[in-house]
Amino acid sequence: MTTQNTENPTGTPNLEGLRVVDLSTVIMAPYACQLLGDLGADVVKIESPTGDVMRLLQRRDEESTGALALNLNRNKRSVRLDLKSPAGKQAALDVIASADVLVTNMRPRALAKLGLSYEDLAETNPRLVYCNAQGFRSDSAAADLAAYDEVVQAASGMVDLMRRVTGTPYYVPTAMADKICGLTIVYAVLAALLGRERTGRGQRVEVPMADTMFAFTMVEHIGGRAYEPQAGPVGFPRSLEPGHAALPTKDGHACILPYSWANVVAYFDVVGHPEEVEGWDAVTLQDHLGDLYEAVGRYSRTHTTQEWSQICAEHSIPFAPVMDLDHAGEHDYWSQGGLLDVQEHPQEGAYRVIGDPVRFSESPSGVRRHSPALGADTEEVMAELGWDAERLAALR
């Protein structure tokens, strides 16, 4: 079974022949390994006897696999090992010795205790790209503290942005830190692999979540802190104005975003109120953002969402209808083909596959194998590494 995101792929997957060991749980690192698998890597997920906790979350019944795990574990083979047992630890070492990449979100102290630090593993596999992604950098006092998405949102300043806009220090209602850090893992690993092509050596790659999200947040919000001494407040004004929100239309909601001065003039000409921006110009527009958002909102109900779609297209005003996630995949404003296709899982039956959004003209990417049951591939993977029936029995 293969689901691809290209119409006529003619080559092999970009990462075919690359082995990645996924020694991680929850979302961040498993998501990174899923993406590497989508690109063609052979991803071997080492799981504890009880499995990754994501297998249990958002299940439709007690026998099913959790909704997150159905996609996070695709394009992976599951090897079930007890790393505290001699046989289980040796099996893990053998799997890692065969790998090009190891991705783990275990904390440094736990890795050292298990003999799975970079120093331990690089001795026998000097070409290994070892990616350790944990909450806080390994040389900090917080290195071994537990960190989940909400913790990192707070530590990196993202929650402060929500406070500045809403007055309440909300968390962003998506696992943004986990997913952005997962993407960071992917590009960091690929960069290290490219470096290995030149030097012949692997290396340790560290992706601390708090550092990653702080750097991400400050791209536009560094504001006046970009200068020394500080020249003004932090924050990107357009994003922090309270009126920076989707707007009600006659029959729904939409993002109607007059951004440039030409957009602003066109919008108020359309609604018949050019006087709203009298005395403004392209230079002073930045000083009137709050007034602009308020004025735009006063007239958004004059047209339906579809009418605004046509008007904004005619005048090059940035626009999109607000998608209701309950109806994701049903909209026709932009093509969502392949992003929520229904596939047949061998155990779960029909389920929706979150498609690969990246499109390659030559190299296929996407789902080659469905999420495996816990430990489903243990014997297959270990047999490939030369384990005989007696040693496999010890693992069982």
Disulfide bonds with the S-S distance in Angstrom:
none
